[in-house]
Amino acid sequence: MTMLAALVLTASGLAACDSSAVDEARADTISAEELAARIASGDAPLVLDVRTPEEFADGHLPGARNIPHDALAGRLDELGAARDDEIVVHCHSGRRAIAAETVLREAGFSHVRDLDGHWQGWKQAGLPTE
């Protein structure tokens, strides 16, 4: 399956509100509290923020890298991550992260996680931002 086909299928599954398509596209999750503790302890995984540069500039998780979801496929080399490194992906509410997680898995990344609650949840929990 090509990356474009996977993204189209993911988007159509979201549009149809088919929970099985969404569940299949989701990576393992990590709670905001667990990720915040790991960031604070210096044991943070790669945190990938797939929102727009403008959203990222308005505030982001400490140490996060920003590559918009629609540019990720062409910028994988910027991750500087091995295919088995842990990568936590987030966006504003989750939809763009699903597309990015699909791109990462198709590129061979095996330890992709989804931030539970994404940026909205992080902010609501009052966790640190940059």
N, C-alpha and C positions, 0 to 999 in steps of 0.2 A: 504494500500500500504506500503510495507516495505521501509526502508530508502534507501537500495541499489537500489530498483526499481525506487524510486523517483530521485535518483542521475543519474541513467542511462537515464531516460526519460528527465531530464534536460539537460544532456550532448548531447543526440541525438537531442534535440530541438535546441541547440546551433550549433551543427555541421551542421544541415540542414538550418541554418539561418532562421528559422521560427520565425518571430517576435512575433506572438501570443504566442508561447511557452515561449519566453524570457519575454514578458510582464507579463504573468501569474506567472512566477517564481520570478519576481522582487518584492521586498518589497517597501514600501513607501520610497521616497528619502528625503535627507536633503542636502542642498547646503554646499559646503566647507566653504563659508563665514559664514553661520549661525552656523555651528559646531565650527568654530574657535572662534566666538564671545562667544558661550556658554562655551567653554573650558577656554577662558580668564576670563570670569566672575565667574568661579567656579561652573557653573551649567551644567557641561558636563554629558551626558549619558555615559553608558559603551561603549567605542570604542573598537571594536574587529577587529584586524588586522589578516587576515587569510592567509597571505603570509608565506613563509618559514622563519625559524629563521635567516637564513643568510640575507634575504632581510630586515627583521625587524632590524637586527643589523646595517645595512647600513643606517638606518634612518627610523623614524616612527612618527606618530602624537603624540603630547604630551599626556601622560597618557594612551596611548593605551595598550591593552593586546594582546599578540600574542599567538594564537592557530591556527596552520595550518589547512586549510579547510579539509584535508583528515584525521585529527586526532580529529576533533571537536566532533563527535558523542560519542567518548569514554572519552572525557574530559569536558563534560558539567558542572560537579560539580565545576570545576576550575573558572567558570564565577563568582560565588558568587552573582548571580542575581536572583531576583524573576521572576516568569513567566510573570508578567506584567510590569517589568522594561523596559525602553527604551534601546535598543541595536542598535548601528550604526555599520554596517559591511562594511569593505572595503578590497580590495586586490590591485593588481597593476593596473588592467584595468577593472575588473568587473566579469570575468567568474568564478573565484573561489568563489567570494562573493555570487553569485547566488546559488551555491551548499551549502554553509554554511548557507544561509538564509533559504533554504529548510529544512536543518537539525534542525535549531532552531525552525521553525514553527511546524515541526512534533513532536518536544519535548515539545510543548505547550507554547512556548514564543510568546506573542501576540503583542508586540510592537517592531518589527524588522524593521529597516530602512537601506537603502542602501545609501552610501556616493556618491553623484553625482560627477562623474569625478575620483573617487577613488584616489589612491596614485599619479597617473600621474597628475590629475587635481589639487590636493593639492599643489604639487611641482610647477606646472606651475603658480599657483596663488601667489607663493612666501610666503605661509603661514608657521608659525613656525613648526619646526621639532625637534626631540630629536635624 
